[in-house]
Amino acid sequence: MDITITPAKLEGTVTPPPSKSQAHRALIAAALADGESVISNVAFSQDIEATLNCLENLGAAFERDGNTVTVRGMGASTMSPLRRLAYPHLDCGESGSTLRFLIPIALAVRGGGIFSGRGRLMERPQKPYFDLFDEKGIFYEQKDGVLTVTGTLTPGEYRLPGDVSSQFVTGLLYALPLRDGDSQIILTSPLESRGYVDMTLDVLERFGITIEARENSFLIPGRQRYKPCPLTVEADWSQAGFWYAAKALGHPIEIDGLDFDTVQGDRVVATHARELSRPGKVDIDVSGCPDLVPPLAVMAAVRSGVTRLTNAVRLRIKESDRLAAVTQVLNALGAQVTEYPDSLTIYGKNVLAGGVKVDAFNDHRIAMMAAIAATRCEQPVIITGAQCVAKSYPDFWEEYQRLGGKLQRSE
């Protein structure tokens, strides 16, 4: 789907969608529990649908009522009879969280699994897991876009780099409490995106799992059982970033429903938005909030000053090469962005020219970035592949129009 945006003022109150990151974690914990949990305020984005489908194939069951999901857990434990069943086929769609979270969980619950996906998902690196599997004697094979993993996830010591993706840490934090002995995760480099691991630990604690977090390690007692727990998913600070960008571009928007005491790391967007509202040079280390780079780049493109977004190399292995995509789209719109191997330097302007067609690169965050940037363009902008917002924010275009955005859809 292509969307043509005619620049217009956005105005009104918007509530960001429920946190995709928290919903993944809550649904997985509920699926592992022995009993029934009610998870409310769930947005059924493509990524969440992928997680639900995979959890059903692992052994959980779900009932939906509006945006509420009642989860009948599989009662995962060291003695689970699920291990006697065939290896499940787990289609993770384009969700990196689904894939990386469930690889060790499938090993712990079913002795393995057969994973597939779409888009760039199966090209995204899994080396931290593969290195551990080589060490632990776990079989893995990646062929023709399918990853097969089988074996026993034994308790013990697991060494992981902290600067690749926190998703590997989260996957092991879910799986290792189910083993029949104690384990320890040791980080061999500083942990980036710590806010996402904090979110994991928060959800695990709610579902009865005890983990001791230290500066560079996690101590995980074995033989634990997940307990059912009701949970209401918070509004998503990652998606709120685009509405903060709209505010920074001069649109009178009020953002409602956010929890300022949340463990979501992307709450720092409020701080960064204030920094970018002032003229002059601004340097932002995005290693802890990589998903905020597209909205931060929009704020930086239309301001008085130079902005550097640093420590962003992991963005090259997202749904798109996000550093390259941000650069290409914003420059096409008339911004001045210079791309480096692990950073962006953005020279702010008063207005963007627009009058062009840009590709969303099948990346939901690039499509939303382009939509916000288009409001400060002098000429209309066409975004191709705009349907990709369904990956995380299915109602984005409807909200955009409700706030006064002028757009036309075409297939």
C-alpha positions as CSV (number, residue, x, y, z in Angstrom):
1,M,0.0,0.0,0.0
2,D,1.2,3.5,-0.9
3,I,0.2,6.5,1.2
4,T,0.3,10.1,-0.1
5,I,0.6,12.7,2.7
6,T,-0.2,16.3,2.1
7,P,1.5,18.4,4.8
8,A,-1.0,19.4,7.5
9,K,-1.0,20.3,11.2
10,L,-1.6,17.4,13.7
11,E,-3.6,18.4,16.8
12,G,-5.4,16.6,19.6
13,T,-4.8,13.9,22.3
14,V,-3.4,10.5,21.5
15,T,-2.8,7.4,23.6
16,P,0.0,5.2,22.3
17,P,-0.8,1.6,21.8
18,P,0.0,-1.1,24.4
19,S,3.7,-1.9,24.8
20,K,4.6,-4.7,22.4
21,S,7.7,-5.5,24.4
22,Q,5.8,-5.9,27.7
23,A,3.0,-7.9,25.9
24,H,5.5,-10.4,24.5
25,R,7.0,-11.0,27.9
26,A,3.7,-11.2,29.8
27,L,2.1,-13.7,27.3
28,I,5.2,-15.9,27.4
29,A,5.3,-16.0,31.2
30,A,1.6,-16.7,31.3
31,A,2.0,-19.5,28.8
32,L,4.7,-21.1,30.9
33,A,2.6,-20.9,34.1
34,D,0.5,-23.7,35.6
35,G,-3.0,-22.1,35.6
36,E,-4.9,-19.3,34.0
37,S,-3.7,-15.7,33.6
38,V,-5.6,-12.7,32.2
39,I,-3.5,-10.3,30.2
40,S,-5.4,-7.1,29.3
41,N,-4.8,-4.2,27.0
42,V,-3.1,-6.3,24.4
43,A,-2.7,-4.9,20.8
44,F,-2.8,-7.7,18.3
45,S,0.1,-6.4,16.1
46,Q,1.7,-8.9,13.7
47,D,4.5,-9.5,16.1
48,I,2.2,-10.3,19.0
49,E,0.2,-12.6,16.7
50,A,3.4,-14.4,15.9
51,T,4.2,-14.9,19.6
52,L,0.6,-16.2,20.3
53,N,0.8,-18.7,17.5
54,C,4.1,-20.0,18.6
55,L,3.0,-20.3,22.2
56,E,0.0,-22.3,21.1
57,N,2.3,-24.7,19.2
58,L,4.4,-25.0,22.3
59,G,1.4,-26.1,24.4
60,A,-0.5,-23.1,25.8
61,A,-4.1,-22.1,25.0
62,F,-5.7,-18.7,24.6
63,E,-9.1,-17.1,24.6
64,R,-9.6,-13.5,23.3
65,D,-12.2,-11.0,24.3
66,G,-11.6,-7.7,22.8
67,N,-8.1,-6.6,23.8
68,T,-8.0,-9.1,26.7
69,V,-6.3,-12.5,26.5
70,T,-7.0,-15.4,28.9
71,V,-4.0,-17.7,28.9
72,R,-4.2,-21.3,30.0
73,G,-0.6,-22.1,30.7
74,M,1.3,-25.2,29.8
75,G,2.7,-25.8,33.4
76,A,6.3,-25.9,32.2
77,S,8.6,-27.7,34.5
78,T,11.6,-30.1,34.6
79,M,9.2,-33.0,34.5
80,S,6.9,-31.6,31.8
81,P,5.3,-34.4,29.6
82,L,5.5,-31.9,26.7
83,R,9.1,-33.0,26.1
84,R,7.8,-36.3,24.8
85,L,5.9,-34.6,22.0
86,A,7.3,-33.9,18.5
87,Y,9.4,-30.7,18.0
88,P,7.0,-27.8,17.4
89,H,7.1,-25.8,14.2
90,L,7.3,-22.1,15.2
91,D,6.6,-19.4,12.6
92,C,8.0,-16.2,14.1
93,G,6.8,-13.9,11.3
94,E,9.1,-10.9,11.3
95,S,9.4,-10.7,15.1
96,G,13.0,-10.8,16.4
97,S,11.7,-10.9,19.9
98,T,9.6,-14.0,19.2
99,L,12.4,-15.9,17.7
100,R,15.2,-15.0,20.2
101,F,13.0,-15.4,23.2
102,L,11.6,-18.7,22.2
103,I,14.7,-20.6,21.1
104,P,15.9,-21.4,24.6
105,I,12.3,-21.7,25.9
106,A,11.6,-24.4,23.2
107,L,14.7,-26.2,24.3
108,A,13.6,-26.2,27.9
109,V,10.0,-27.1,27.3
110,R,10.1,-29.4,24.3
111,G,13.7,-30.3,23.8
112,G,13.9,-28.1,20.7
113,G,12.0,-26.6,17.8
114,I,11.9,-25.8,14.1
115,F,11.8,-22.0,13.6
116,S,10.9,-20.0,10.4
117,G,10.2,-16.4,9.6
118,R,9.7,-13.8,6.9
119,G,11.4,-10.7,5.7
120,R,14.9,-10.3,7.0
121,L,14.2,-12.2,10.2
122,M,16.1,-15.4,9.5
123,E,19.1,-13.4,8.3
124,R,19.4,-11.6,11.7
125,P,22.4,-13.0,13.6
126,Q,22.0,-15.7,16.3
127,K,25.7,-16.2,16.9
128,P,25.5,-15.7,20.7
129,Y,23.2,-18.7,20.9
130,F,25.2,-20.7,18.4
131,D,28.4,-20.2,20.4
132,L,26.6,-21.4,23.5
133,F,25.1,-24.4,21.7
134,D,28.6,-25.4,20.4
135,E,29.8,-25.3,24.0
136,K,26.8,-27.2,25.5
137,G,26.5,-29.8,22.8
138,I,23.1,-28.6,21.5
139,F,22.4,-29.3,17.8
140,Y,21.4,-26.5,15.5
141,E,21.1,-26.2,11.7
142,Q,20.1,-23.2,9.6
143,K,19.1,-24.0,6.1
144,D,16.8,-22.5,3.5
145,G,15.4,-20.0,6.0
146,V,14.6,-22.6,8.6
147,L,16.5,-23.0,11.9
148,T,16.3,-26.4,13.7
149,V,17.5,-26.5,17.3
150,T,17.4,-29.7,19.4
151,G,19.0,-30.9,22.6
152,T,19.1,-30.3,26.4
153,L,19.4,-26.9,27.9
154,T,21.5,-27.9,30.9
155,P,21.9,-25.7,34.0
156,G,25.2,-24.1,34.5
157,E,27.2,-21.1,33.4
158,Y,26.2,-19.1,30.2
159,R,28.5,-16.4,28.9
160,L,27.0,-13.8,26.6
161,P,28.1,-10.6,25.0
162,G,25.9,-7.7,26.3
163,D,26.4,-5.4,23.3
164,V,24.7,-7.5,20.6
165,S,21.1,-7.7,21.7
166,S,19.4,-8.0,25.1
167,Q,17.0,-10.5,23.5
168,F,19.5,-13.3,24.0
169,V,19.7,-12.5,27.7
170,T,15.9,-12.4,28.0
171,G,15.4,-15.8,26.3
172,L,17.8,-17.5,28.7
173,L,16.2,-15.6,31.7
174,Y,12.9,-17.3,30.8
175,A,14.2,-20.7,30.1
176,L,16.9,-21.4,32.8
177,P,14.6,-21.2,35.9
178,L,12.9,-24.3,34.5
179,R,16.0,-26.4,34.6
180,D,16.8,-28.9,37.4
181,G,19.8,-26.9,38.7
182,D,21.1,-23.4,39.3
183,S,22.5,-21.3,36.5
184,Q,24.3,-18.1,35.9
185,I,24.4,-15.7,33.0
186,I,27.7,-13.8,32.8
187,L,28.0,-10.8,30.5
188,T,31.3,-10.6,28.7
189,S,30.7,-7.0,27.6
190,P,28.6,-4.1,28.9
191,L,24.9,-4.7,28.6
192,E,23.1,-2.4,26.1
193,S,19.4,-1.9,26.1
194,R,19.3,-2.7,29.9
195,G,15.8,-1.3,30.1
196,Y,14.5,-4.2,28.1
197,V,16.2,-6.7,30.5
198,D,14.7,-4.7,33.4
199,M,11.3,-5.2,31.8
200,T,12.0,-8.9,31.6
201,L,13.0,-9.1,35.3
202,D,9.9,-7.2,36.3
203,V,7.5,-9.5,34.4
204,L,9.3,-12.6,35.7
205,E,9.0,-11.5,39.3
206,R,5.3,-10.9,38.8
207,F,4.9,-14.5,37.6
208,G,6.8,-15.9,40.6
209,I,10.3,-16.3,39.2
210,T,13.3,-15.3,41.4
211,I,16.5,-14.0,39.7
212,E,19.3,-12.1,41.4
213,A,20.6,-9.4,39.0
214,R,24.1,-8.2,39.6
215,E,26.2,-5.6,37.6
216,N,27.4,-8.0,35.0
217,S,25.6,-11.3,35.8
218,F,22.3,-12.9,36.7
219,L,22.0,-15.8,39.3
220,I,19.1,-18.1,38.4
221,P,17.9,-20.7,40.8
222,G,16.6,-23.9,39.1
223,R,13.4,-26.0,39.6
224,Q,11.2,-22.9,39.6
225,R,7.6,-22.8,38.4
226,Y,5.8,-20.0,36.8
227,K,2.7,-18.9,38.7
228,P,-0.4,-17.4,37.0
229,C,-0.7,-13.6,37.3
230,P,-3.1,-10.9,35.9
231,L,-1.3,-8.1,34.1
232,T,-2.4,-5.0,32.3
233,V,0.0,-4.0,29.5
234,E,1.3,-0.4,29.7
235,A,1.2,2.1,26.9
236,D,4.3,1.8,24.7
237,W,7.0,4.5,25.1
238,S,8.7,3.3,21.9
239,Q,5.6,4.2,19.8
240,A,5.1,7.3,21.9
241,G,8.4,8.5,20.4
242,F,6.7,9.3,17.1
243,W,4.1,11.5,18.8
244,Y,6.9,13.2,20.8
245,A,8.6,13.9,17.4
246,A,5.3,15.4,16.2
247,K,5.3,17.7,19.2
248,A,8.9,18.7,18.6
249,L,8.0,19.6,15.0
250,G,5.4,22.1,16.3
251,H,2.2,20.1,16.4
252,P,0.0,20.7,19.5
253,I,-0.4,17.1,20.5
254,E,-1.1,15.8,24.0
255,I,0.2,12.3,24.7
256,D,-2.0,10.4,27.2
257,G,-1.8,7.1,29.1
258,L,2.0,6.9,29.7
259,D,3.4,5.6,32.9
260,F,6.4,7.8,33.9
261,D,7.4,5.3,36.6
262,T,7.7,2.5,34.1
263,V,10.7,0.2,33.6
264,Q,10.4,0.7,29.9
265,G,13.8,2.1,28.8
266,D,12.4,4.1,26.0
267,R,10.8,6.5,28.5
268,V,14.0,8.5,27.9
269,V,12.4,9.9,24.8
270,A,10.8,12.6,27.0
271,T,14.3,13.7,28.1
272,H,15.8,13.6,24.7
273,A,12.8,15.5,23.2
274,R,13.6,18.3,25.7
275,E,17.2,18.3,24.7
276,L,16.3,18.5,21.0
277,S,13.9,21.4,21.6
278,R,16.8,23.7,22.4
279,P,19.2,25.0,19.8
280,G,22.8,24.0,19.5
281,K,24.8,20.8,19.4
282,V,23.3,17.6,21.0
283,D,25.0,14.2,21.3
284,I,22.8,11.2,22.2
285,D,24.1,7.8,23.0
286,V,21.3,5.5,21.7
287,S,22.9,2.2,22.8
288,G,20.2,1.8,25.4
289,C,17.3,3.0,23.2
290,P,17.9,1.9,19.6
291,D,14.2,1.9,18.7
292,L,14.1,5.6,19.3
293,V,16.5,6.5,16.5
294,P,13.8,7.1,13.8
295,P,11.8,9.6,15.9
296,L,14.9,11.2,17.3
297,A,16.2,11.6,13.8
298,V,13.0,13.4,12.8
299,M,13.3,15.8,15.7
300,A,17.0,16.4,14.8
301,A,16.2,17.0,11.1
302,V,14.0,20.0,11.8
303,R,15.8,22.0,14.6
304,S,18.5,24.6,14.9
305,G,21.7,22.7,15.5
306,V,23.7,19.6,14.9
307,T,22.7,16.3,16.4
308,R,24.8,13.1,16.7
309,L,23.1,9.8,17.4
310,T,25.9,7.4,18.5
311,N,26.5,3.8,19.3
312,A,23.8,2.6,16.9
313,V,25.5,-0.2,15.0
314,R,22.9,-2.7,16.0
315,L,20.3,-0.8,13.9
316,R,21.9,-2.3,10.8
317,I,20.3,-5.7,11.7
318,K,16.7,-4.7,12.3
319,E,13.8,-5.1,9.9
320,S,16.0,-2.9,7.6
321,D,19.5,-1.5,7.8
322,R,17.9,1.2,9.9
323,L,20.9,3.6,9.8
324,A,20.9,3.5,6.0
325,A,17.1,3.7,5.8
326,V,16.8,6.7,8.1
327,T,19.6,8.5,6.1
328,Q,18.1,7.7,2.7
329,V,14.5,8.6,3.6
330,L,15.3,11.8,5.5
331,N,17.7,13.0,2.8
332,A,15.2,12.3,0.1
333,L,12.8,14.5,2.0
334,G,15.3,17.3,2.1
335,A,17.1,16.8,5.4
336,Q,20.9,16.7,5.8
337,V,22.0,13.5,7.4
338,T,25.4,11.9,7.2
339,E,25.7,8.2,7.9
340,Y,28.7,6.6,9.6
341,P,29.3,2.9,10.5
342,D,27.7,3.2,13.9
343,S,26.2,6.7,14.1
344,L,24.3,9.5,12.3
345,T,25.1,13.2,12.2
346,I,22.1,15.4,11.4
347,Y,22.3,19.0,10.5
348,G,19.0,20.7,11.3
349,K,16.9,22.7,8.9
350,N,13.8,24.9,9.3
351,V,11.7,23.0,6.8
352,L,12.0,20.0,4.4
353,A,11.2,20.1,0.7
354,G,9.2,16.9,0.2
355,G,7.7,16.4,-3.2
356,V,9.2,12.9,-3.5
357,K,8.3,9.2,-3.2
358,V,10.2,7.3,-0.4
359,D,10.3,3.6,0.5
360,A,9.4,2.3,4.0
361,F,11.9,-0.5,3.5
362,N,9.3,-2.9,5.0
363,D,10.2,-1.3,8.3
364,H,7.4,-0.1,10.5
365,R,9.5,2.5,12.3
366,I,10.8,4.0,9.0
367,A,7.2,4.3,7.7
368,M,6.1,6.2,10.8
369,M,9.2,8.4,10.8
370,A,8.5,9.4,7.2
371,A,4.8,10.2,8.1
372,I,5.9,12.5,10.9
373,A,8.6,14.1,8.8
374,A,6.1,14.7,6.0
375,T,4.2,17.2,8.1
376,R,7.1,19.6,7.9
377,C,7.6,19.3,4.2
378,E,6.6,21.9,1.6
379,Q,5.2,19.4,-0.9
380,P,3.3,16.1,-0.6
381,V,5.2,12.9,0.2
382,I,4.4,9.4,-1.1
383,I,5.4,6.5,1.3
384,T,5.5,3.1,-0.4
385,G,5.0,-0.1,1.5
386,A,3.2,1.8,4.2
387,Q,1.2,-1.2,5.4
388,C,4.3,-2.4,7.3
389,V,3.1,-0.3,10.4
390,A,0.9,-3.3,11.2
391,K,4.0,-5.0,12.6
392,S,3.8,-3.0,15.7
393,Y,1.1,-0.2,15.4
394,P,-1.9,-1.4,13.3
395,D,-3.9,1.7,14.0
396,F,-1.2,4.2,13.2
397,W,-2.7,5.6,10.0
398,E,-6.2,5.9,11.5
399,E,-4.7,7.8,14.5
400,Y,-2.7,10.0,12.1
401,Q,-5.9,10.9,10.3
402,R,-7.9,11.5,13.5
403,L,-5.3,14.0,14.6
404,G,-5.7,15.9,11.3
405,G,-3.2,14.2,9.1
406,K,-4.1,14.4,5.4
407,L,-3.5,11.1,3.5
408,Q,-4.7,9.1,0.6
409,R,-4.3,5.3,0.3
410,S,-3.6,3.4,-2.9
411,E,-2.8,-0.2,-3.6
